[in-house]
Amino acid sequence: MAFEIQPERAPALELPRSSQTVRVKAIDTTTNMNCKSDCFVWPPIKGHDELRFTTLCFLIEHHDGSSTKRVLFDLGARKDYWNAAPIAAAMIKSQVPELVIEKGVDEILEESGLPLSMIDLVVGPGFTQKMTPGYPDDPNGLVLSKDLSGRKLREPLFDSTIASFKAHDYFGDGSFYLLDVPGDYA
């Protein structure tokens, strides 16, 4: 086969010791989509031209005895995706023939009693340089300036390693690491 994927041995996994833990909550984003598989999977897999799936996001809670810090990962799609930055809206329109979102993640969180002001906006390496300023300040922007405005934007440094991947000790106590690995670009 032209695109046969060869298995590779996983690197040794030695996790740093910590007496701290985090609570992870999976949240159904109420997003259901059907899209072209090459949006997410490369090389394409013969006979699997489309993907039909739902999405989850993950709320991480860290309790240190005196306070609780929260971070949300993979926000899913915005409910009003047609109002996204024009380039992003056009990509969705061309690649995602079916997209149904019952509630925005912001609605789900606020209905659960968790205001967005209590959650930091964390982005991956290079986000600030590549994605800001957003649209309309940058006519080619993929995100909206107003979605970033007034938010605490955190772009962590990946200054350590776990299993050969660049890593960041998010809360500084070994309870939760972010890894810089190939995959979904959010």
Secondary structure, 3 states (H helix, E strand, C coil): CCCCCCCCCCCCCCCCCCCCCCEEEEEEEEEEEEEEHHHCCCCCCCCCCEEEEEEEEEEEEEECCCCEEEEEECCCCCCCHHHCCHHHHHHHHHHCCEEEECCCHHHHHHHCCCCHHHEEEECCCCHHHHHCCCECCCCCCCCEHHHHCCCCEECCCCCEEECCEEEEECCCCCCCEEEECCCCCC
